[in-house]
């Protein structure tokens, strides 16, 4: 009896490697299918396998779109699990001071807060869209975006609303970071600002944020202050994230484990006890080697974390003060060179593990039936090119929800405006 064929209105063929990043598919830890192909119906993948078997399993539906990878490798759409997307202003002066030998100080954040508060909604939205265009050109199809540059109730809500209404092929997952630093109007009154975050900001968020993040750090918020804020966030049904152990060991990682946080980010000063706690809580470690590079900090202990059972994701930490880059493949390279991760670990760090760090692993991060059809076609035939050819984009084509969102051969397709002007799935 012949099995009924699957209908598909989008296929990818011509791949040297289909790097599925899925368990129980393909070869090796990355689930590589040599000369693989992919078929989707609507937004979702229906079949992956060797291209030689595609026509036996898949029946083209009307309006079929076919992407020819032309011998390049195909991977899941990249996911950046830690960014500070919406802000105004420039911190190049801070950067110049650091490369001249001055240490990083958290007070520089207020430069960005001042500029952001003074910018119009239209300006902030334009800046964010331009940044999303650049993320897309580096293969990013989903990213997490934090608030944290408003630090008043109205300003924090404004930043989240701007992130919410961005119409772009890159999906934006929103995180509330009112506990970024204490603004100058609350200098000497930490308790009052913590109460504002706890009782004023968090209850007003409604559907504007999916997660709440806190910066547990000297110069930001103490462990006890963070615990107070996170309790309020959990009571409102928000997922938990923690900036932890970045500049010193302050207990942020164990706090993340206490709350079974979806992620603990930075972790440069994490200990073996922290790693054991995070592994036990199934919290993903989001490591940010770009910030390590720029601030001159000690690298996060990626090998120790992995050896003790912690899942590791990689991110740009895109922000104006310590990591001003939308180049997620570069973060992969730095993960390999600074954090001593393998290329395979790095690829999982910007795909499946990054999806887990934003609670999206069921739908994103791998190329498998039932997952959303977000995919990246790179120029080279092997996925190692992502780390090897560093500092440039390896991306030729980006597919987001079965639509060609970026194509290097077609000028202008990286902009949301150009995408809206296209008809159907061109």
Order of alpha helices (4+ residues) and beta strands (2+ residues): beta-beta-beta-beta-beta-alpha-beta-beta-beta-alpha-alpha-alpha-beta-alpha-beta-alpha-beta-alpha-beta-alpha-beta-alpha-beta-alpha-alpha-beta-alpha-alpha-alpha-beta-alpha-beta-beta-alpha
